[in-house]
Amino acid sequence: MKKLHRARTVVAVAALAAMASAMAQQKSASDGIAEYRKMLEDGNPAELFEMKGQELWSQKRGPKNVSLEQCDLGKGKGVVKGAFVELPRFFADTGMVQDLESRLVHCMATLQGFDPAEIAKTPFGRGEMANVTALATWIATESRGLRFNLPQGHPEEKKSYEIGKRVFFFRGGPMDFSCASCHSVDGQRIRLQDLPNLTKNPGDGVGFAAWPAYRVSNGQMWSMQLRLNDCFRQQRFPYPGFASEATIALGTYMGVNAKGAQSIAPAIKR
Amino acid sequence: MRKKFITIPLAAVSATVLLAACATPEPPAPSAAELDAAAVQAVRAAFRDQGIAKVDRIQQDLGQSACSSDKEPSEAVAAKIMDEAKATVKWPTGGAYIGDWREGEKIAQSGRGLTWTDRSTATSANGGSCYNCHQVSKEEVSYGTIGPSLYNYGKNRGVQDITAPTAAPIIQYTWQKIWNSKTYNACSNMPRFGHMGILDEKQIAHVMALLLDPNSPVNK
């Protein structure tokens, strides 16, 4: 049954990708994407990652052979619903602001006995990193339709926002780009790709409120950390460490700015 | 009389609360300068070399650091950035400002180069990414809107003959703008193509032709 579902989805995606490229001349990319998003509502390939993530959550794994069901994502041990739209946040047990992915790695290390440094340096889409992405996808799904409301009560949360804002505007590299070069003005685009203004709430299901997302163009499930990683690649920056303070702070900045935006994650993207 | 009895315990209670609050004072919020330093520290700690993209890329020059916030730099700093930028501009050897617009169109179309997945830092490996941000020729409908439209760039500026002395000022202005965009705008969003070694003289001359040659589709 699962296999059949997967096969159907793959065929649908291939057909739609072809259709999308044919339409590209006449329609804006956002029109095209909105169209296949609608058509795929019943079969977003992200579902495969959601199912995998849900299984991973309750499965006994790792050197300690325990599940993640006692993991505290910020709303108490084992509480998944609503956690995604309040991350990144401060965690007293680590004394740090953590995003969903870094918190998951923390739980995999403390509860299951995985080596966090080993996971952090695993390429996206491989090994335990692929499992982190699947878990993040499922956890995001459990907050679908909820509105972003990151806590900013703790001094470290405020500091994370301020650092994130500065990282967002940090210009460097051979092309002098910052995140702000493309994402600080309303209604702009690169080629035909619409660019959300991430210095404020860009709207429901846009920008921070859309990731993790399934990317039709390469058939990959992308987490927020991978989304940021590829932004930095295109900015011509060197390589950002997974779950580094700077990337988590960017999440805090975008997440706080997106206050009130409805989460549609996992979304479907070009 | 009654009132007094109620007031005293209340005052005592609030004094206790105040004392408790004073016993664990919240540390003062970090200053803007402290946050600036913390952010630079976070950026330094975050990045590592990958392929051709080395960590020296996050060492900012003045033009980058002064334009790294949601506020414009002071007029004095902006003037300094523009003066320094102007001094970096190299003029084309033999006055060869204008190349082949067909080659220019290829360079304008290409957004390749200088990411950590690219192999070479040679200018020949790089595009100009012009269409990413600008409308250029009318035929290409897939263009970005971060920069202004460049359609009819030369025509709108009265360039009918690229060899005419009257065309020289706009030709030189355009060369400077492409070589180092900070010459005219301290915090320009446009890359400094010549100054940062993204494109070489010949490539820039081809892009110049695309914009200024009356035979280029841009000016049709």
Interface residues (C-beta under 8 A of the other chain):
Chain A: A24 Q25 P155 K158 K159 E162 I163 K165 R166 V167 F169 F170 R171 G172 G173 P174 M175 D176 F177 S178 A180 S181 C182 S184 V185 G187 Q188 R189 I190 R191 L192 Q193 L195 T199 F232 R233 Q234 R236 F237 P238 Y239 P240 G241 S244 E245 A246 T247 A249
Chain B: E26 P27 A29 P30 L35 D36 A38 A39 V40 A42 V43 A45 A46 F47 R48 D49 Q50 A53 K54 V55 R57 I58 Q59 Q60 G63 Q64 S65 C67 S68 S69 D70 L114 T115 W116 T117 Y131 N132 C133 V141 S142 Y143 G144 T145 I146 N189 P191 R192 M196 G197 I198
